[in-house]
Each structure stands twice: as structure tokens, then as C-alpha cells.
């Protein structure tokens, strides 16, 4: 069996119907690219989710740990939140 690693942070990006149309799919691709080139001390994983049931706030994503949720976000806000998930001025 292979090694099972637990990342320091996880970005869950909703790519469901509304979120996907409002930037979720593009955000997922951007975040994957960002993580690929990220050379920080923390290991970050990006996971696409089908629906978070928060469609009226689309697009929506969540950063764990820290229980940080971003709604109607701009991609720049998400990347800033990955660097500091406890900042609340997004």
C-alpha cells in the first residue's frame, strides 16, 4: 500500500451547476495550477465538490482547517485566503 498523506490545508471548490457557471470550474483549475507551483511550507490539496447546497451565494468554496467559507468570490480572494485562512477581510 502507498503512503497516505494528510495535507495541512484543503480547498474545497464547488463546481456544481450554479457555482461552475459562475467561476467555480475556472477557480478549480487556477487553484490546481497555483498548488503545483506553490513552494510554501504547507501542503495544500484542492478538491472539487459537486454541490454545497449554497447556490444563492455561488460561487462558493471552503478552506479547511479554519472553516473559512468564501462566497461570490474573486479568484484573487481565494488565493489570498489560502495563504492566510484566518484573515476575515475578504
ChimeraX commands (.cxc) that place a marker at each C-alpha (Angstrom):
marker #1 position 0.00,0.00,0.00 radius 0.5
marker #1 position 1.10,3.53,-0.72 radius 0.5
marker #1 position 1.72,6.28,1.76 radius 0.5
marker #1 position -1.41,8.18,2.77 radius 0.5
marker #1 position -0.55,11.81,3.43 radius 0.5
marker #1 position -2.76,14.34,5.15 radius 0.5
marker #1 position -2.42,17.86,3.76 radius 0.5
marker #1 position -2.06,20.90,6.00 radius 0.5
marker #1 position -4.87,22.71,4.15 radius 0.5
marker #1 position -7.67,21.63,1.83 radius 0.5
marker #1 position -9.52,23.92,-0.56 radius 0.5
marker #1 position -12.95,22.57,-1.46 radius 0.5
marker #1 position -14.23,24.26,-4.63 radius 0.5
marker #1 position -17.85,23.81,-5.58 radius 0.5
marker #1 position -18.21,23.12,-9.30 radius 0.5
marker #1 position -21.90,22.27,-9.22 radius 0.5
marker #1 position -24.37,23.78,-11.67 radius 0.5
marker #1 position -24.52,27.41,-10.50 radius 0.5
marker #1 position -21.05,27.60,-8.97 radius 0.5
marker #1 position -19.49,26.04,-12.06 radius 0.5
marker #1 position -21.14,28.58,-14.33 radius 0.5
marker #1 position -20.18,31.48,-12.06 radius 0.5
marker #1 position -16.48,30.67,-11.90 radius 0.5
marker #1 position -16.13,27.53,-9.81 radius 0.5
marker #1 position -14.69,25.42,-12.62 radius 0.5
marker #1 position -12.17,28.10,-13.53 radius 0.5
marker #1 position -11.27,28.56,-9.86 radius 0.5
marker #1 position -10.63,24.84,-9.51 radius 0.5
marker #1 position -8.23,24.89,-12.49 radius 0.5
marker #1 position -6.49,28.03,-11.22 radius 0.5
marker #1 position -6.10,26.60,-7.71 radius 0.5
marker #1 position -4.66,23.33,-9.06 radius 0.5
marker #1 position -2.10,25.34,-11.05 radius 0.5
marker #1 position -1.33,27.51,-8.02 radius 0.5
marker #1 position -0.74,24.45,-5.83 radius 0.5
marker #1 position 1.50,22.88,-8.45 radius 0.5
marker #1 position 3.81,25.92,-8.30 radius 0.5
marker #1 position 3.32,26.64,-4.57 radius 0.5
marker #1 position 6.58,26.28,-2.69 radius 0.5
marker #1 position 5.38,27.22,0.78 radius 0.5
marker #1 position 5.97,25.08,3.86 radius 0.5
marker #1 position 2.41,23.77,3.94 radius 0.5
marker #1 position 0.98,21.01,1.81 radius 0.5
marker #1 position -2.25,22.15,0.16 radius 0.5
marker #1 position -4.77,19.96,-1.63 radius 0.5
marker #1 position -7.59,21.11,-3.92 radius 0.5
marker #1 position -10.79,19.08,-4.13 radius 0.5
marker #1 position -13.76,19.80,-6.35 radius 0.5
marker #1 position -17.16,19.22,-4.83 radius 0.5
marker #1 position -20.36,18.76,-6.79 radius 0.5
marker #1 position -22.63,20.90,-4.62 radius 0.5
marker #1 position -22.53,22.60,-1.22 radius 0.5
marker #1 position -26.23,23.50,-1.30 radius 0.5
marker #1 position -25.42,27.22,-1.11 radius 0.5
marker #1 position -26.38,28.04,-4.69 radius 0.5
marker #1 position -27.70,31.52,-4.00 radius 0.5
marker #1 position -24.15,32.53,-2.95 radius 0.5
marker #1 position -22.40,31.00,-5.96 radius 0.5
marker #1 position -19.55,30.52,-6.46 radius 0.5
marker #1 position -18.67,29.03,-3.07 radius 0.5
marker #1 position -15.52,27.44,-1.70 radius 0.5
marker #1 position -14.20,26.38,1.70 radius 0.5
marker #1 position -10.73,26.20,3.21 radius 0.5
marker #1 position -10.05,23.71,5.99 radius 0.5
marker #1 position -8.85,23.78,8.69 radius 0.5
marker #1 position -10.21,27.06,9.90 radius 0.5
marker #1 position -13.71,26.63,8.50 radius 0.5
marker #1 position -13.23,29.57,6.12 radius 0.5
marker #1 position -16.02,29.93,3.56 radius 0.5
marker #1 position -15.90,32.30,0.61 radius 0.5
marker #1 position -19.00,33.25,-1.34 radius 0.5
marker #1 position -19.38,35.22,-4.56 radius 0.5
marker #1 position -15.60,35.33,-4.56 radius 0.5
marker #1 position -12.99,36.67,-6.94 radius 0.5
marker #1 position -10.15,34.19,-7.59 radius 0.5
marker #1 position -7.64,36.59,-6.01 radius 0.5
marker #1 position -9.56,36.37,-2.71 radius 0.5
marker #1 position -9.32,32.59,-2.72 radius 0.5
marker #1 position -5.56,32.59,-3.32 radius 0.5
marker #1 position -5.09,35.17,-0.55 radius 0.5
marker #1 position -7.20,33.04,1.79 radius 0.5
marker #1 position -5.05,30.00,1.03 radius 0.5
marker #1 position -2.05,31.95,2.26 radius 0.5
marker #1 position -3.86,33.13,5.40 radius 0.5
marker #1 position -7.19,31.35,6.04 radius 0.5
marker #1 position -7.80,33.15,9.34 radius 0.5
marker #1 position -7.97,36.59,7.73 radius 0.5
marker #1 position -11.59,37.73,7.62 radius 0.5
marker #1 position -11.41,40.86,5.42 radius 0.5
marker #1 position -12.20,39.25,2.07 radius 0.5
marker link #1:1,2 radius 0.2
marker link #1:2,3 radius 0.2
marker link #1:3,4 radius 0.2
marker link #1:4,5 radius 0.2
marker link #1:5,6 radius 0.2
marker link #1:6,7 radius 0.2
marker link #1:7,8 radius 0.2
marker link #1:8,9 radius 0.2
marker link #1:9,10 radius 0.2
marker link #1:10,11 radius 0.2
marker link #1:11,12 radius 0.2
marker link #1:12,13 radius 0.2
marker link #1:13,14 radius 0.2
marker link #1:14,15 radius 0.2
marker link #1:15,16 radius 0.2
marker link #1:16,17 radius 0.2
marker link #1:17,18 radius 0.2
marker link #1:18,19 radius 0.2
marker link #1:19,20 radius 0.2
marker link #1:20,21 radius 0.2
marker link #1:21,22 radius 0.2
marker link #1:22,23 radius 0.2
marker link #1:23,24 radius 0.2
marker link #1:24,25 radius 0.2
marker link #1:25,26 radius 0.2
marker link #1:26,27 radius 0.2
marker link #1:27,28 radius 0.2
marker link #1:28,29 radius 0.2
marker link #1:29,30 radius 0.2
marker link #1:30,31 radius 0.2
marker link #1:31,32 radius 0.2
marker link #1:32,33 radius 0.2
marker link #1:33,34 radius 0.2
marker link #1:34,35 radius 0.2
marker link #1:35,36 radius 0.2
marker link #1:36,37 radius 0.2
marker link #1:37,38 radius 0.2
marker link #1:38,39 radius 0.2
marker link #1:39,40 radius 0.2
marker link #1:40,41 radius 0.2
marker link #1:41,42 radius 0.2
marker link #1:42,43 radius 0.2
marker link #1:43,44 radius 0.2
marker link #1:44,45 radius 0.2
marker link #1:45,46 radius 0.2
marker link #1:46,47 radius 0.2
marker link #1:47,48 radius 0.2
marker link #1:48,49 radius 0.2
marker link #1:49,50 radius 0.2
marker link #1:50,51 radius 0.2
marker link #1:51,52 radius 0.2
marker link #1:52,53 radius 0.2
marker link #1:53,54 radius 0.2
marker link #1:54,55 radius 0.2
marker link #1:55,56 radius 0.2
marker link #1:56,57 radius 0.2
marker link #1:57,58 radius 0.2
marker link #1:58,59 radius 0.2
marker link #1:59,60 radius 0.2
marker link #1:60,61 radius 0.2
marker link #1:61,62 radius 0.2
marker link #1:62,63 radius 0.2
marker link #1:63,64 radius 0.2
marker link #1:64,65 radius 0.2
marker link #1:65,66 radius 0.2
marker link #1:66,67 radius 0.2
marker link #1:67,68 radius 0.2
marker link #1:68,69 radius 0.2
marker link #1:69,70 radius 0.2
marker link #1:70,71 radius 0.2
marker link #1:71,72 radius 0.2
marker link #1:72,73 radius 0.2
marker link #1:73,74 radius 0.2
marker link #1:74,75 radius 0.2
marker link #1:75,76 radius 0.2
marker link #1:76,77 radius 0.2
marker link #1:77,78 radius 0.2
marker link #1:78,79 radius 0.2
marker link #1:79,80 radius 0.2
marker link #1:80,81 radius 0.2
marker link #1:81,82 radius 0.2
marker link #1:82,83 radius 0.2
marker link #1:83,84 radius 0.2
marker link #1:84,85 radius 0.2
marker link #1:85,86 radius 0.2
marker link #1:86,87 radius 0.2
marker link #1:87,88 radius 0.2
marker link #1:88,89 radius 0.2
marker link #1:89,90 radius 0.2
view
